[in-house]
Amino acid sequence: MSAQILRLPAVKQRTGLSRSTLYEMMKRGQFPKPIPLGARAVGFIESEVAAWIDQRIAAARAPSAGRRQISD
């Protein structure tokens, strides 16, 4: 199994987030940081981005604390 590298345009497309939002989230430790590919190029590990997306989906689907459950 080999790791796949995503460049920023692909990460933006997959997440729906802007460049500035992604970099702000990375700064706060809320999004995976890129790895250096060369002197002026970075890339994101696809599995880390996918895991972040999965976590966001799970958090959005989880019942909120304090939210009332409606019973039939």
Rosetta blueprint (number, residue, H / E / L):
1 M L
2 S L
3 A L
4 Q L
5 I E
6 L E
7 R L
8 L H
9 P H
10 A H
11 V H
12 K H
13 Q H
14 R H
15 T H
16 G L
17 L L
18 S L
19 R H
20 S H
21 T H
22 L H
23 Y H
24 E H
25 M H
26 M H
27 K H
28 R L
29 G L
30 Q L
31 F L
32 P L
33 K L
34 P L
35 I E
36 P E
37 L L
38 G L
39 A L
40 R L
41 A L
42 V E
43 G E
44 F E
45 I E
46 E H
47 S H
48 E H
49 V H
50 A H
51 A H
52 W H
53 I H
54 D H
55 Q H
56 R H
57 I H
58 A H
59 A H
60 A H
61 R H
62 A L
63 P L
64 S L
65 A L
66 G L
67 R L
68 R L
69 Q L
70 I L
71 S L
72 D L
